[in-house]
Amino acid sequence: MSGFLRPTAGTITFSGRRIDGLATDAIVKAGIVQIPQGREVFSGLTIEENLELGAVTRRGSAGVRADLERVYSRFARLAERRRQRAGTLSGGEQQMLAIARALMARPRMLLMDEPSAGLAPLMVQAIARVIDELHRDGLTILLVEQNVGVALSLASVAHIIRDGVIAVTGAARDLVDNPDVVKSYLGG
Protein backbone atom coordinates (compact mmCIF):
# COMPACT_ATOMS: atom_id res chain seq x y z
CA MET A 1 0.00 0.00 0.00
CA SER A 2 2.87 2.40 0.63
CA GLY A 3 4.47 1.79 -2.76
CA PHE A 4 7.68 0.10 -1.66
CA LEU A 5 6.65 -3.19 -3.25
CA ARG A 6 4.46 -3.81 -6.28
CA PRO A 7 1.65 -6.36 -5.97
CA THR A 8 2.19 -9.55 -7.93
CA ALA A 9 -1.55 -9.89 -8.51
CA GLY A 10 -4.65 -7.76 -8.10
CA THR A 11 -4.95 -4.04 -7.57
CA ILE A 12 -4.95 -1.63 -4.64
CA THR A 13 -7.47 1.17 -4.54
CA PHE A 14 -7.87 3.96 -2.02
CA SER A 15 -10.91 6.23 -2.00
CA GLY A 16 -11.89 4.95 -5.41
CA ARG A 17 -8.48 5.63 -6.96
CA ARG A 18 -6.06 2.93 -8.04
CA ILE A 19 -2.76 3.42 -6.20
CA ASP A 20 -0.71 0.33 -6.99
CA GLY A 21 2.09 1.35 -9.28
CA LEU A 22 2.20 4.91 -7.93
CA ALA A 23 5.41 6.30 -6.48
CA THR A 24 5.54 6.51 -2.69
CA ASP A 25 5.31 10.32 -2.67
CA ALA A 26 2.15 10.15 -4.80
CA ILE A 27 0.64 7.67 -2.33
CA VAL A 28 1.47 10.04 0.54
CA LYS A 29 -0.16 12.89 -1.38
CA ALA A 30 -3.22 10.64 -1.86
CA GLY A 31 -3.46 10.40 1.93
CA ILE A 32 -1.71 7.20 3.02
CA VAL A 33 1.28 7.55 5.34
CA GLN A 34 3.32 4.70 6.80
CA ILE A 35 5.02 4.70 10.19
CA PRO A 36 7.62 1.94 9.85
CA GLN A 37 8.66 -0.50 12.51
CA GLY A 38 11.74 0.75 14.29
CA ARG A 39 10.59 4.37 14.21
CA GLU A 40 13.12 5.49 11.57
CA VAL A 41 13.55 9.07 12.73
CA PHE A 42 16.29 11.24 11.26
CA SER A 43 18.59 11.05 14.27
CA GLY A 44 20.93 13.89 13.28
CA LEU A 45 18.07 16.34 12.78
CA THR A 46 16.12 18.13 15.47
CA ILE A 47 12.59 17.17 16.45
CA GLU A 48 11.28 20.21 14.58
CA GLU A 49 13.29 19.40 11.44
CA ASN A 50 11.88 15.85 11.51
CA LEU A 51 8.36 17.24 11.78
CA GLU A 52 8.91 19.70 8.94
CA LEU A 53 10.05 16.79 6.75
CA GLY A 54 6.69 15.18 7.41
CA ALA A 55 5.06 18.01 5.49
CA VAL A 56 7.47 17.88 2.54
CA THR A 57 4.86 16.59 0.06
CA ARG A 58 2.45 19.40 0.89
CA ARG A 59 2.35 22.30 -1.54
CA GLY A 60 3.25 25.63 -0.02
CA SER A 61 3.62 26.33 3.64
CA ALA A 62 0.02 27.35 4.32
CA GLY A 63 -1.16 25.46 7.34
CA VAL A 64 2.16 23.76 8.07
CA ARG A 65 2.96 26.07 11.00
CA ALA A 66 -0.57 25.58 12.40
CA ASP A 67 -0.24 21.81 12.02
CA LEU A 68 3.13 21.93 13.74
CA GLU A 69 1.53 23.66 16.72
CA ARG A 70 -1.34 21.11 16.72
CA VAL A 71 1.20 18.28 16.80
CA TYR A 72 3.07 19.98 19.63
CA SER A 73 -0.17 20.34 21.60
CA ARG A 74 -0.79 16.59 21.23
CA PHE A 75 2.83 15.69 22.03
CA ALA A 76 3.86 18.20 24.71
CA ARG A 77 7.15 16.39 25.38
CA LEU A 78 8.21 17.01 21.78
CA ALA A 79 7.29 20.68 22.05
CA GLU A 80 9.48 21.07 25.11
CA ARG A 81 12.43 19.58 23.25
CA ARG A 82 11.82 20.81 19.70
CA ARG A 83 15.47 21.87 19.20
CA GLN A 84 16.89 18.57 20.50
CA ARG A 85 18.40 16.02 18.10
CA ALA A 86 15.99 13.15 17.46
CA GLY A 87 18.71 10.55 18.02
CA THR A 88 18.96 11.54 21.70
CA LEU A 89 15.30 10.71 22.41
CA SER A 90 14.20 7.53 24.18
CA GLY A 91 12.59 4.80 22.07
CA GLY A 92 9.11 5.86 23.14
CA GLU A 93 9.81 9.51 22.39
CA GLN A 94 11.14 8.52 18.96
CA GLN A 95 7.91 6.56 18.36
CA MET A 96 5.89 9.64 19.27
CA LEU A 97 8.05 11.69 16.90
CA ALA A 98 7.46 9.16 14.10
CA ILE A 99 3.69 9.42 14.66
CA ALA A 100 3.83 13.22 14.86
CA ARG A 101 5.91 13.41 11.67
CA ALA A 102 3.34 11.25 9.86
CA LEU A 103 0.54 13.54 11.02
CA MET A 104 2.31 16.50 9.42
CA ALA A 105 1.46 14.99 6.01
CA ARG A 106 -2.26 15.30 6.89
CA PRO A 107 -2.98 11.62 6.24
CA ARG A 108 -6.41 10.13 5.76
CA MET A 109 -4.99 6.70 6.59
CA LEU A 110 -2.03 5.69 8.75
CA LEU A 111 -0.20 2.41 8.26
CA MET A 112 1.40 1.60 11.62
CA ASP A 113 3.92 -1.24 11.82
CA GLU A 114 4.60 -2.55 15.35
CA PRO A 115 4.33 0.78 17.19
CA SER A 116 4.84 -0.89 20.59
CA ALA A 117 7.94 -2.91 19.62
CA GLY A 118 10.74 -2.57 22.14
CA LEU A 119 8.94 -0.07 24.36
CA ALA A 120 8.49 -0.12 28.13
CA PRO A 121 4.95 -0.98 29.31
CA LEU A 122 4.15 2.61 30.36
CA MET A 123 5.22 3.90 26.96
CA VAL A 124 3.16 1.19 25.23
CA GLN A 125 0.13 2.52 27.12
CA ALA A 126 0.95 6.09 26.10
CA ILE A 127 1.31 5.11 22.42
CA ALA A 128 -1.95 3.13 22.61
CA ARG A 129 -3.73 6.22 23.99
CA VAL A 130 -2.42 8.31 21.09
CA ILE A 131 -3.57 5.70 18.54
CA ASP A 132 -6.99 5.56 20.20
CA GLU A 133 -7.27 9.39 20.16
CA LEU A 134 -6.32 9.55 16.48
CA HIS A 135 -8.94 6.94 15.64
CA ARG A 136 -11.58 8.77 17.69
CA ASP A 137 -10.66 11.93 15.76
CA GLY A 138 -11.69 10.06 12.59
CA LEU A 139 -8.34 8.90 11.23
CA THR A 140 -8.34 5.45 9.62
CA ILE A 141 -5.51 3.30 10.96
CA LEU A 142 -4.20 -0.01 9.65
CA LEU A 143 -2.30 -1.38 12.64
CA VAL A 144 0.11 -4.29 12.47
CA GLU A 145 0.92 -5.19 16.05
CA GLN A 146 2.48 -8.26 17.66
CA ASN A 147 1.06 -7.36 21.08
CA VAL A 148 -2.37 -8.94 20.54
CA GLY A 149 -3.81 -7.46 23.73
CA VAL A 150 -2.93 -3.92 22.66
CA ALA A 151 -4.10 -4.52 19.10
CA LEU A 152 -7.47 -5.93 20.16
CA SER A 153 -8.01 -3.09 22.62
CA LEU A 154 -7.58 -0.57 19.78
CA ALA A 155 -9.07 -2.28 16.75
CA SER A 156 -12.57 -2.38 15.37
CA VAL A 157 -11.85 -5.36 13.14
CA ALA A 158 -8.92 -7.71 13.63
CA HIS A 159 -7.18 -10.29 11.48
CA ILE A 160 -4.84 -12.55 13.43
CA ILE A 161 -2.10 -13.96 11.23
CA ARG A 162 -0.31 -17.22 11.99
CA ASP A 163 2.52 -18.41 9.72
CA GLY A 164 1.66 -15.80 7.09
CA VAL A 165 -2.00 -16.82 6.81
CA ILE A 166 -5.06 -15.18 8.36
CA ALA A 167 -6.01 -17.65 11.10
CA VAL A 168 -8.80 -15.71 12.84
CA THR A 169 -10.80 -12.68 11.79
CA GLY A 170 -13.68 -10.74 13.25
CA ALA A 171 -14.76 -7.84 15.41
CA ALA A 172 -11.96 -7.15 17.87
CA ARG A 173 -14.35 -7.10 20.84
CA ASP A 174 -15.47 -10.65 19.91
CA LEU A 175 -11.93 -11.95 19.52
CA VAL A 176 -11.00 -10.84 23.04
CA ASP A 177 -13.47 -13.45 24.32
CA ASN A 178 -12.69 -16.13 21.71
CA PRO A 179 -11.23 -19.14 23.61
CA ASP A 180 -8.81 -20.01 20.77
CA VAL A 181 -7.46 -16.45 20.67
CA VAL A 182 -7.20 -16.26 24.46
CA LYS A 183 -5.36 -19.60 24.63
CA SER A 184 -3.02 -19.02 21.70
CA TYR A 185 -2.30 -15.30 21.91
CA LEU A 186 -3.30 -13.87 25.25
CA GLY A 187 -1.90 -16.59 27.51
CA GLY A 188 -5.22 -17.57 29.04
ROZAKE-690892 format. One record per residue (C-alpha): z, y, x. Coordinates in Angstrom, 3 decimals. Layout:
! residues N
<node zz="Z" yy="Y" xx="X"/>
...
! end
This chain:
! residues 188
<node zz="0.000" yy="0.000" xx="0.000"/>
<node zz="0.634" yy="2.398" xx="2.867"/>
<node zz="-2.763" yy="1.794" xx="4.466"/>
<node zz="-1.657" yy="0.098" xx="7.679"/>
<node zz="-3.251" yy="-3.194" xx="6.650"/>
<node zz="-6.278" yy="-3.813" xx="4.462"/>
<node zz="-5.967" yy="-6.357" xx="1.647"/>
<node zz="-7.929" yy="-9.555" xx="2.187"/>
<node zz="-8.508" yy="-9.889" xx="-1.554"/>
<node zz="-8.103" yy="-7.764" xx="-4.646"/>
<node zz="-7.572" yy="-4.045" xx="-4.948"/>
<node zz="-4.643" yy="-1.630" xx="-4.949"/>
<node zz="-4.541" yy="1.174" xx="-7.467"/>
<node zz="-2.017" yy="3.958" xx="-7.867"/>
<node zz="-1.997" yy="6.234" xx="-10.907"/>
<node zz="-5.411" yy="4.948" xx="-11.894"/>
<node zz="-6.957" yy="5.627" xx="-8.478"/>
<node zz="-8.038" yy="2.929" xx="-6.057"/>
<node zz="-6.200" yy="3.423" xx="-2.759"/>
<node zz="-6.991" yy="0.327" xx="-0.715"/>
<node zz="-9.276" yy="1.353" xx="2.095"/>
<node zz="-7.929" yy="4.912" xx="2.203"/>
<node zz="-6.476" yy="6.297" xx="5.415"/>
<node zz="-2.692" yy="6.513" xx="5.537"/>
<node zz="-2.670" yy="10.316" xx="5.306"/>
<node zz="-4.799" yy="10.148" xx="2.145"/>
<node zz="-2.327" yy="7.666" xx="0.643"/>
<node zz="0.538" yy="10.036" xx="1.472"/>
<node zz="-1.384" yy="12.890" xx="-0.159"/>
<node zz="-1.856" yy="10.644" xx="-3.222"/>
<node zz="1.930" yy="10.402" xx="-3.461"/>
<node zz="3.019" yy="7.196" xx="-1.710"/>
<node zz="5.340" yy="7.551" xx="1.279"/>
<node zz="6.797" yy="4.700" xx="3.325"/>
<node zz="10.187" yy="4.700" xx="5.022"/>
<node zz="9.846" yy="1.939" xx="7.616"/>
<node zz="12.512" yy="-0.503" xx="8.658"/>
<node zz="14.291" yy="0.750" xx="11.741"/>
<node zz="14.215" yy="4.368" xx="10.588"/>
<node zz="11.571" yy="5.486" xx="13.115"/>
<node zz="12.731" yy="9.071" xx="13.555"/>
<node zz="11.257" yy="11.242" xx="16.290"/>
<node zz="14.267" yy="11.047" xx="18.588"/>
<node zz="13.279" yy="13.893" xx="20.931"/>
<node zz="12.783" yy="16.339" xx="18.074"/>
<node zz="15.475" yy="18.134" xx="16.118"/>
<node zz="16.446" yy="17.172" xx="12.589"/>
<node zz="14.578" yy="20.206" xx="11.278"/>
<node zz="11.441" yy="19.404" xx="13.287"/>
<node zz="11.511" yy="15.850" xx="11.883"/>
<node zz="11.781" yy="17.242" xx="8.364"/>
<node zz="8.937" yy="19.698" xx="8.912"/>
<node zz="6.746" yy="16.794" xx="10.051"/>
<node zz="7.412" yy="15.176" xx="6.686"/>
<node zz="5.487" yy="18.005" xx="5.056"/>
<node zz="2.543" yy="17.884" xx="7.472"/>
<node zz="0.063" yy="16.586" xx="4.858"/>
<node zz="0.889" yy="19.403" xx="2.447"/>
<node zz="-1.540" yy="22.304" xx="2.352"/>
<node zz="-0.015" yy="25.633" xx="3.251"/>
<node zz="3.639" yy="26.329" xx="3.622"/>
<node zz="4.324" yy="27.347" xx="0.021"/>
<node zz="7.340" yy="25.463" xx="-1.160"/>
<node zz="8.074" yy="23.755" xx="2.164"/>
<node zz="11.002" yy="26.075" xx="2.961"/>
<node zz="12.405" yy="25.582" xx="-0.569"/>
<node zz="12.016" yy="21.806" xx="-0.244"/>
<node zz="13.742" yy="21.933" xx="3.128"/>
<node zz="16.720" yy="23.659" xx="1.527"/>
<node zz="16.722" yy="21.107" xx="-1.338"/>
<node zz="16.796" yy="18.279" xx="1.195"/>
<node zz="19.629" yy="19.984" xx="3.068"/>
<node zz="21.601" yy="20.340" xx="-0.167"/>
<node zz="21.226" yy="16.593" xx="-0.795"/>
<node zz="22.033" yy="15.694" xx="2.827"/>
<node zz="24.708" yy="18.201" xx="3.862"/>
<node zz="25.378" yy="16.389" xx="7.150"/>
<node zz="21.777" yy="17.008" xx="8.209"/>
<node zz="22.050" yy="20.679" xx="7.286"/>
<node zz="25.112" yy="21.069" xx="9.480"/>
<node zz="23.252" yy="19.582" xx="12.428"/>
<node zz="19.696" yy="20.810" xx="11.820"/>
<node zz="19.203" yy="21.870" xx="15.475"/>
<node zz="20.496" yy="18.574" xx="16.891"/>
<node zz="18.103" yy="16.025" xx="18.402"/>
<node zz="17.464" yy="13.152" xx="15.988"/>
<node zz="18.023" yy="10.555" xx="18.713"/>
<node zz="21.696" yy="11.538" xx="18.960"/>
<node zz="22.414" yy="10.708" xx="15.297"/>
<node zz="24.176" yy="7.532" xx="14.203"/>
<node zz="22.074" yy="4.802" xx="12.592"/>
<node zz="23.144" yy="5.861" xx="9.112"/>
<node zz="22.389" yy="9.513" xx="9.806"/>
<node zz="18.962" yy="8.520" xx="11.137"/>
<node zz="18.356" yy="6.559" xx="7.907"/>
<node zz="19.268" yy="9.641" xx="5.894"/>
<node zz="16.899" yy="11.690" xx="8.046"/>
<node zz="14.105" yy="9.165" xx="7.456"/>
<node zz="14.659" yy="9.419" xx="3.687"/>
<node zz="14.858" yy="13.219" xx="3.825"/>
<node zz="11.668" yy="13.407" xx="5.907"/>
<node zz="9.859" yy="11.248" xx="3.341"/>
<node zz="11.025" yy="13.538" xx="0.536"/>
<node zz="9.423" yy="16.496" xx="2.307"/>
<node zz="6.014" yy="14.993" xx="1.457"/>
<node zz="6.889" yy="15.297" xx="-2.260"/>
<node zz="6.239" yy="11.619" xx="-2.980"/>
<node zz="5.763" yy="10.127" xx="-6.407"/>
<node zz="6.590" yy="6.704" xx="-4.987"/>
<node zz="8.747" yy="5.688" xx="-2.031"/>
<node zz="8.261" yy="2.407" xx="-0.197"/>
<node zz="11.620" yy="1.598" xx="1.402"/>
<node zz="11.824" yy="-1.243" xx="3.919"/>
<node zz="15.351" yy="-2.551" xx="4.596"/>
<node zz="17.194" yy="0.785" xx="4.334"/>
<node zz="20.595" yy="-0.889" xx="4.845"/>
<node zz="19.617" yy="-2.907" xx="7.939"/>
<node zz="22.143" yy="-2.574" xx="10.735"/>
<node zz="24.359" yy="-0.068" xx="8.944"/>
<node zz="28.129" yy="-0.121" xx="8.492"/>
<node zz="29.312" yy="-0.978" xx="4.945"/>
<node zz="30.363" yy="2.609" xx="4.148"/>
<node zz="26.963" yy="3.904" xx="5.224"/>
<node zz="25.229" yy="1.188" xx="3.162"/>
<node zz="27.124" yy="2.516" xx="0.133"/>
<node zz="26.097" yy="6.093" xx="0.953"/>
<node zz="22.421" yy="5.113" xx="1.311"/>
<node zz="22.611" yy="3.126" xx="-1.948"/>
<node zz="23.994" yy="6.218" xx="-3.727"/>
<node zz="21.091" yy="8.305" xx="-2.420"/>
<node zz="18.542" yy="5.703" xx="-3.567"/>
<node zz="20.196" yy="5.558" xx="-6.992"/>
<node zz="20.161" yy="9.386" xx="-7.273"/>
<node zz="16.484" yy="9.549" xx="-6.323"/>
<node zz="15.640" yy="6.936" xx="-8.938"/>
<node zz="17.687" yy="8.766" xx="-11.581"/>
<node zz="15.758" yy="11.928" xx="-10.662"/>
<node zz="12.588" yy="10.063" xx="-11.692"/>
<node zz="11.229" yy="8.904" xx="-8.338"/>
<node zz="9.617" yy="5.452" xx="-8.339"/>
<node zz="10.955" yy="3.297" xx="-5.510"/>
<node zz="9.653" yy="-0.007" xx="-4.196"/>
<node zz="12.640" yy="-1.382" xx="-2.301"/>
<node zz="12.470" yy="-4.294" xx="0.110"/>
<node zz="16.048" yy="-5.194" xx="0.920"/>
<node zz="17.659" yy="-8.256" xx="2.477"/>
<node zz="21.080" yy="-7.355" xx="1.060"/>
<node zz="20.537" yy="-8.936" xx="-2.367"/>
<node zz="23.730" yy="-7.461" xx="-3.814"/>
<node zz="22.657" yy="-3.924" xx="-2.927"/>
<node zz="19.099" yy="-4.523" xx="-4.103"/>
<node zz="20.160" yy="-5.933" xx="-7.474"/>
<node zz="22.620" yy="-3.089" xx="-8.013"/>
<node zz="19.784" yy="-0.567" xx="-7.580"/>
<node zz="16.745" yy="-2.285" xx="-9.065"/>
<node zz="15.369" yy="-2.378" xx="-12.571"/>
<node zz="13.136" yy="-5.361" xx="-11.849"/>
<node zz="13.629" yy="-7.714" xx="-8.916"/>
<node zz="11.479" yy="-10.291" xx="-7.176"/>
<node zz="13.432" yy="-12.546" xx="-4.838"/>
<node zz="11.232" yy="-13.959" xx="-2.102"/>
<node zz="11.992" yy="-17.222" xx="-0.314"/>
<node zz="9.720" yy="-18.410" xx="2.516"/>
<node zz="7.086" yy="-15.803" xx="1.655"/>
<node zz="6.811" yy="-16.819" xx="-2.003"/>
<node zz="8.364" yy="-15.181" xx="-5.061"/>
<node zz="11.105" yy="-17.646" xx="-6.014"/>
<node zz="12.839" yy="-15.706" xx="-8.799"/>
<node zz="11.787" yy="-12.678" xx="-10.805"/>
<node zz="13.251" yy="-10.735" xx="-13.679"/>
<node zz="15.406" yy="-7.844" xx="-14.763"/>
<node zz="17.873" yy="-7.155" xx="-11.956"/>
<node zz="20.837" yy="-7.098" xx="-14.352"/>
<node zz="19.914" yy="-10.650" xx="-15.475"/>
<node zz="19.517" yy="-11.948" xx="-11.931"/>
<node zz="23.037" yy="-10.843" xx="-11.000"/>
<node zz="24.319" yy="-13.453" xx="-13.475"/>
<node zz="21.705" yy="-16.128" xx="-12.686"/>
<node zz="23.611" yy="-19.139" xx="-11.234"/>
<node zz="20.769" yy="-20.012" xx="-8.813"/>
<node zz="20.674" yy="-16.447" xx="-7.463"/>
<node zz="24.462" yy="-16.265" xx="-7.203"/>
<node zz="24.630" yy="-19.596" xx="-5.357"/>
<node zz="21.701" yy="-19.021" xx="-3.019"/>
<node zz="21.907" yy="-15.303" xx="-2.304"/>
<node zz="25.253" yy="-13.873" xx="-3.303"/>
<node zz="27.511" yy="-16.586" xx="-1.896"/>
<node zz="29.042" yy="-17.572" xx="-5.224"/>
! end
